Structure formats: C-alpha cells, structure tokens
Amino acid sequence: MSLTSLRQILRHWPDDQVFAMNHQIENMENDNLRALTRLFRSTLTEMDTESLLELKSYGETAIKLFQAFLQGEIKVPGVNSRVMIDNIMEMSCWLAAHLPDEFLEAFNSPIWMSSIFVVQGLGHTRSPAALPNLINALSNSSREIRMSAAIALGHIYGNESRHALRLAVNDREYLVRYHAISSIGKIGDLADIEWLSSLAASNNRGISEAVSIAISSISNRRRKESSNANARQKHEIKKSPTSST
C-alpha cells in the first residue's frame, strides 16, 4: 500500500489514532527520501547501469531528484570536477531518453534553457515538443548553450531541426558551427548533401572535416534505409499468395 493510499484511509480514523499514524508516515516518508537521495548521489558518482535502472524505476520522482540537484538542493561532493560534469551530462541524457515525458514536464521551459545539461537532455527526449525552446536556445548569448542546442537538435528529426541547424552554421563561434554541421549529418537527408558540399571548401580544416563526415553519414544512412526497404519489399513479395503461383 502506498503512503498516499494510507493517508486516504486515515480520514476515517479517530483523531488520536490519526495523529499517531501521521507521525509514523512522516518518519517513513523522511526515511524514503533519505534512501532515494543516497541512491541518487551514488548513481551520479558511479553511473553504473544497475543504479541507473533502479533510479529510473522511480519515474517522476527520479526526475524531481535530478531537478533538485540542479537547483542546488541536493549536494554531491566534487560536483565541479571534470568527471562529475561528464556524469551529470550523461545522467541528464540517460534520464531524458528513458523517461522522456517526465523530463519534458519538468524541464521543457525557457527558465531551464540556461543549463547545458537540460538543453542537451531535451534533445534525447527526441520529442518535437522540445523544438521551440531548443531553437530559441540557438540565439542564447552563451556559446555553451548555443553549442548544446546544436548538439541536442541532432537527436530530433524533422525540417524544423534541419532549418535551425543550417542557420546555426553561420554562428560566430567555431564549436557551434561544428556541432550544427555534425547534427545535420545525423538527421539530414539527401537534400542537405548539396548544401553541405558548398561548405566543404571552408578555410577552417575542422569545418571541412565535419562537412565530409556529415555527408558520409547521410549517404550511408540513406543507403542503409534503401537496402532495408528493398529487403522488406522482397519479404512481402515472398509472403504474398500470388508469389507462389
């Protein structure tokens, strides 16, 4: 029985018994919260699959714990170390991919667009609902936020993402341009190859290499999709009753 259900039952109890039971419930809730907080801290530190899956099992509560951490309400030692920053990003993207609806509910808001962890996490929800905030983030004054938005859009297919990423290729910061091109390579189609080719002659070696990789990525993906489509078509023909006559 959940603590919420127990509270509902208590409404029908005598007042003196309700008071005593409410005290016990509060202690149970505090114990549960402390246990969950310990789980969150250990998961963020270790980032092992078993702990992540246990954290995920708490659903919305797992997202609220992550939200509380980003707001500074849960303290974790060494939070500013390079390893911990990588772990925070990994946790954000993992939670977003495995609990997309809950992540969107908690973070898909302009007030969270100052966090690189949230911005990149929104991309891993793969939800078009995140597009307005992510596209707006491409105009943020922070290059880290613009770069994170460019990375995030590489996980959400569609013309809106592709168009926004094309515009981001004109950003004044190299890393924003680089990741915008890389993301087009992940979600672009054949129409983007000709446009990308016009950037191949860039004087910046990194940009030229990013363009080459993006074009190869699109071409390989399209060939694979075509091959899979042909295989499915042949399979359907074999299954067709008329194919045996």
C-alpha positions, 0 to 999 in steps of 0.5 A, spaced: 500 500 500 502 506 498 503 512 503 498 516 499 493 510 499 494 510 507 493 517 508 486 516 504 484 511 509 486 515 515 480 520 514 476 515 517 480 514 523 479 517 530 483 523 531 488 520 536 489 514 532 490 519 526 495 523 529 499 517 531 499 514 524 501 521 521 507 521 525 509 514 523 508 516 515 512 522 516 518 518 519 517 513 513 516 518 508 523 522 511 526 515 511 524 514 503 527 520 501 533 519 505 534 512 501 532 515 494 537 521 495 543 516 497 541 512 491 541 518 487 548 521 489 551 514 488 548 513 481 551 520 479 558 518 482 558 511 479 553 511 473 553 504 473 547 501 469 544 497 475 543 504 479 541 507 473 535 502 472 533 502 479 533 510 479 529 510 473 524 505 476 522 511 480 519 515 474 517 522 476 520 522 482 527 520 479 526 526 475 524 531 481 531 528 484 535 530 478 531 537 478 533 538 485 540 537 484 540 542 479 537 547 483 542 546 488 538 542 493 541 536 493 549 536 494 554 531 491 561 532 493 566 534 487 560 536 483 565 541 479 570 536 477 571 534 470 568 527 471 562 529 475 560 534 469 561 528 464 556 524 469 551 529 470 551 530 462 550 523 461 545 522 467 541 528 464 541 524 457 540 517 460 534 520 464 531 524 458 531 518 453 528 513 458 523 517 461 522 522 456 515 525 458 517 526 465 523 530 463 519 534 458 514 536 464 519 538 468 524 541 464 521 543 457 521 551 459 525 557 457 527 558 465 531 551 464 534 553 457 540 556 461 543 549 463 547 545 458 545 539 461 537 540 460 538 543 453 542 537 451 537 532 455 531 535 451 534 533 445 534 525 447 527 526 449 527 526 441 520 529 442 518 535 437 515 538 443 522 540 445 523 544 438 521 551 440 525 552 446 531 548 443 531 553 437 530 559 441 536 556 445 540 557 438 540 565 439 542 564 447 548 569 448 552 563 451 556 559 446 555 553 451 548 553 450 548 555 443 553 549 442 548 544 446 542 546 442 546 544 436 548 538 439 541 536 442 537 538 435 541 532 432 537 527 436 530 530 433 528 529 426 524 533 422 525 540 417 524 544 423 531 541 426 534 541 419 532 549 418 535 551 425 541 547 424 543 550 417 542 557 420 546 555 426 552 554 421 553 561 420 554 562 428 560 566 430 563 561 434 567 555 431 564 549 436 557 551 434 558 551 427 561 544 428 556 541 432 550 544 427 554 541 421 555 534 425 547 534 427 545 535 420 549 529 418 545 525 423 538 527 421 539 530 414 537 527 408 539 527 401 537 534 400 542 537 405 548 533 401 548 539 396 548 544 401 553 541 405 558 540 399 558 548 398 561 548 405 566 543 404 571 548 401 571 552 408 578 555 410 577 552 417 580 544 416 575 542 422 569 545 418 571 541 412 572 535 416 565 535 419 562 537 412 565 530 409 563 526 415 556 529 415 555 527 408 558 520 409 553 519 414 547 521 410 549 517 404 550 511 408 544 512 412 540 513 406 543 507 403 542 503 409 534 505 409 534 503 401 537 496 402 532 495 408 526 497 404 528 493 398 529 487 403 522 488 406 519 489 399 522 482 397 519 479 404 512 481 402 513 479 395 515 472 398 509 472 403 504 474 398 499 468 395 500 470 388 508 469 389 507 462 389 503 461 383 
